[in-house]
Amino acid sequence: MASELTLNFTWYEAARSQTAAMRHIDNTIPDVLLGNVRRVAETLEEVRTLLGDHPIRINSWYRCRELNKAIGGSPRSAHMQGLAVDFEAPDGMTNAKAFELVATSDIIFDQLIHERTKSGADWIHLGLRYGDERRQVMAAAGDALGGAMTYRRVALE
């Protein structure tokens, strides 16, 4: 598999996980999910362009079932289908601003969630699905990574 997924994103980024490496979990993306990962990458290209065409940091993308369980992910997580990505805004922009820009854009998504923990973690979750995209815009808060999160809908003008 070539290393470039799209112009600005790689297959390595899509499967990379520090937790998987530390726990010796094989997080190889199955062939059947490659199209899903490519679809998310194409959406991320739109996000990157919207945010000034500056690099965005990918925190978590594809997760095999074992990895998803290890990090405390939802048992129904779109990450396990390669249809979700967690990322951070480009340098010089807050995640809150990036979240607002994506939420009010024409970019098609199923879920957009600004997730934060009391311990200081802060990221944006972008999820896709097949069928009608719901354009759910939410905020989530929790105590720490891997812990329970409380979700609420967000209304943006």
N, C-alpha and C positions, 0 to 999 in steps of 0.2 A: 504494500500500500504506500503510495506517495506520501511524503510528509505534509504537503500543502493540502488543506481541506478547501479553503477559499483563499483569496488574496491575502487576508490578514490573520487567518486562523489555521491551526494545524491539527492533524489527527492526534498528535502527542498531547496537545492541550485538552482535547476532548476526553481522553482516557486517563490523564495524569491524576494521581492521588497520593498524597503523602501517607495517608492512613493505609491505603492498599500496599504501598511499598513497605511500610513498617511492619504490617501484619502478613506480608507475603500473600496477598490476595491478587489473583489474576483478574484484572479489570479490562481485559481485551474486549473491544466492542464486537459483538457477534455480527456476521455478515448481514443478517436479516435486519439489523438496526442501522446500518450505514446510511441509508436514505434519510432516516429521521435525524441523525447527527448532521448530515449535510444541510437539511432544511433549517435546523437551528443555526448553523453557521451562516447561512444566507440571511437569516433574520438578524443575526449579530452584526453582519456587515451594514445593514440598514441602521442599526443602533449606533455603531461606530461613526458612520457618516453624520447622523443627527447630532452626535456629541462632539463634532468638530474634527472628525477623522483622526483622532488621537488614540493611541493604544488603550484598551481596557483590559483589566486583569481578570482572568478566568479563575475562579476559586473551585468550582465543581461543575462537571458536565455529566458525562455518562457515568452511571454507577451500576455495577452488577448487584444482584440481590444481596450477596454476602457483604459487600462494601456498604451498601445502603443501610443494612441492619447494623453494621459496626459503628456507623456514625450517628445512629439514632434517627434516620430518615423515615418519612411516612411509608407504611407498607404499600401505599398506592402511588408513590412518587413517580412523576413523569421522567425523572432522571434515569430510572431503570429501563425506560424505553428509548433513551437518547433524545427525549423531547423537552428537556429542561436544562437550564444553565444558571449558575450563580456567578455573578460578576461584580466588579467594582468600577466606579467611574474613572475616567482618565485623570491623571495628575492635574491638580489645579481646579478640580470640580468636585463638589460633594456628591455623595450617593443620593442625597435628598434631591438635589437639583437634577441629576441625571434621571432619577425616577420620575420626577415631574415632567421632564421633557419627553420621555418615552411614553408616559401615560397619556399625555395630551397630543401625541403625534398620530399619524395615520398608520403607524406600524401595526401589523396584525399579530395579535398574541391571544392566548387563552387566559393566562394569569400573569400578572406583574405584581410582585410583592416586595416591598421594602422591609427587610428583616434586620432586626437589631437585638443585641443582648445587653443586659446590664454590665456584663464583663467587657464590653467595648467592641464586640464584633458587629459589623455593619456591612450589608451586601444587598444586592438586588437579585431576585429570582425572576427569570423569564421562562414561562412555560408555553408550549404549543400543544395542540391535539389535532386529531382528525375529526372532521365534522365541523359544526359551527363553533368558531372561536368565541368564547364568552366575554372576553375583554374584562375579566375580573381584575380590579385594581384594589390592592389590599396593603395593609401594614401589619407586621407581626413583631411581637416583643416577647422576650424570654429572659431567663436568668443567665444562661450560659449555653455555649455550643453543645448540641446533642441533647439539650433539655427540652422540656415542653415549651411550645410557643403559643401565644394567644393572638388570634387573627381578627382583624376588623376591616370592614370595607372602607374605602377612601373615596370621597367624592372630590374630584378636581374640576375646576372651572375651565 
